[in-house]
Amino acid sequence: MRTPNDKPINVANFNPKGKLGLLFAQARAFNQLNDQLSEFLPDAFKTLSLCAIKGNTATFVTHNQAVAFRAQKQHEMLLGVLKKLDALADIQEIVIKVDLKEY
């Protein structure tokens, strides 16, 4: 708990060690990739967020079922968008998931 004399903590430069540090690094990398992808994604797919990469499979998540349905129908277009980024050029498969939980 903060006291009135405490200085605010800037967590942008927080670099924990171990597994937590690895999770922070992955989160930063996905944030950067999502920023780059937003330039290429059509407005209809702006709510898609890249959340995982495993092997040659990219997983996107959205809170909107209609967007997920349209994205699954536009598989080739999404692959084309991913190919525009060097870090994602090896992706061969896309998985779209819907997260309906409210946080």
C-alpha positions as CSV (number, residue, x, y, z in Angstrom):
1,M,0.0,0.0,0.0
2,R,1.3,3.4,-0.9
3,T,1.8,6.2,1.6
4,P,1.6,9.8,0.7
5,N,5.4,10.1,0.6
6,D,5.9,7.3,-1.9
7,K,6.9,8.2,-5.4
8,P,4.8,6.7,-8.2
9,I,6.3,3.6,-9.7
10,N,6.9,3.5,-13.5
11,V,6.2,-0.1,-14.4
12,A,7.2,0.5,-18.1
13,N,10.8,-0.1,-17.2
14,F,10.1,-2.9,-14.8
15,N,12.2,-5.9,-15.7
16,P,11.6,-8.9,-13.4
17,K,13.8,-12.0,-13.5
18,G,12.9,-15.6,-14.2
19,K,9.6,-16.7,-15.6
20,L,7.8,-13.5,-14.8
21,G,10.4,-11.6,-16.8
22,L,9.9,-13.9,-19.7
23,L,6.1,-13.2,-19.6
24,F,6.8,-9.5,-19.5
25,A,9.0,-9.8,-22.6
26,Q,6.4,-11.8,-24.4
27,A,3.7,-9.3,-23.6
28,R,5.8,-6.4,-24.9
29,A,6.6,-8.4,-28.1
30,F,2.9,-9.1,-28.7
31,N,2.0,-5.5,-28.0
32,Q,4.4,-4.4,-30.6
33,L,3.2,-7.0,-33.2
34,N,-0.4,-5.9,-32.5
35,D,0.5,-2.3,-33.1
36,Q,2.1,-3.2,-36.4
37,L,-0.8,-5.5,-37.5
38,S,-3.3,-2.7,-36.8
39,E,-1.9,-0.7,-39.7
40,F,-2.7,-3.5,-42.1
41,L,-5.9,-5.0,-40.7
42,P,-9.2,-3.7,-42.2
43,D,-11.5,-1.8,-39.9
44,A,-13.8,-4.8,-39.6
45,F,-11.0,-6.8,-37.9
46,K,-9.5,-4.1,-35.6
47,T,-10.8,-6.0,-32.5
48,L,-8.6,-9.0,-33.4
49,S,-5.6,-9.3,-31.1
50,L,-2.7,-11.6,-31.7
51,C,-2.3,-13.5,-28.4
52,A,-0.1,-16.5,-29.1
53,I,2.3,-18.0,-31.6
54,K,3.2,-21.6,-31.5
55,G,5.3,-23.1,-34.3
56,N,3.7,-21.9,-37.5
57,T,0.3,-21.2,-35.9
58,A,-0.9,-17.7,-34.9
59,T,-3.8,-17.4,-32.5
60,F,-6.0,-14.4,-32.4
61,V,-8.6,-13.5,-29.9
62,T,-11.6,-11.2,-30.0
63,H,-14.6,-10.4,-27.8
64,N,-17.0,-10.2,-30.8
65,Q,-18.4,-13.5,-32.3
66,A,-19.3,-11.8,-35.6
67,V,-15.7,-10.6,-36.1
68,A,-14.5,-14.1,-35.3
69,F,-16.9,-15.6,-37.9
70,R,-15.8,-13.1,-40.6
71,A,-12.2,-13.6,-39.8
72,Q,-12.5,-17.4,-40.2
73,K,-14.0,-16.8,-43.6
74,Q,-11.1,-14.4,-44.6
75,H,-8.4,-16.8,-43.7
76,E,-6.2,-16.1,-46.8
77,M,-6.5,-12.3,-46.3
78,L,-5.3,-12.6,-42.7
79,L,-2.4,-14.8,-43.7
80,G,-1.5,-12.2,-46.3
81,V,-1.5,-9.5,-43.6
82,L,0.7,-11.6,-41.4
83,K,3.2,-12.2,-44.2
84,K,3.7,-8.4,-44.4
85,L,5.6,-8.5,-41.1
86,D,9.0,-10.2,-41.1
87,A,8.5,-11.7,-37.6
88,L,5.3,-13.4,-38.7
89,A,6.3,-14.5,-42.3
90,D,6.5,-18.2,-41.3
91,I,2.9,-18.4,-40.1
92,Q,0.9,-21.0,-42.0
93,E,-2.2,-21.4,-39.9
94,I,-4.5,-19.1,-38.1
95,V,-6.8,-19.9,-35.1
96,I,-9.5,-17.4,-34.1
97,K,-10.9,-17.6,-30.5
98,V,-13.7,-15.6,-28.9
99,D,-13.3,-14.4,-25.3
100,L,-16.8,-13.5,-23.9
101,K,-15.6,-12.9,-20.3
102,E,-16.0,-9.4,-19.0
103,Y,-13.1,-8.2,-16.9
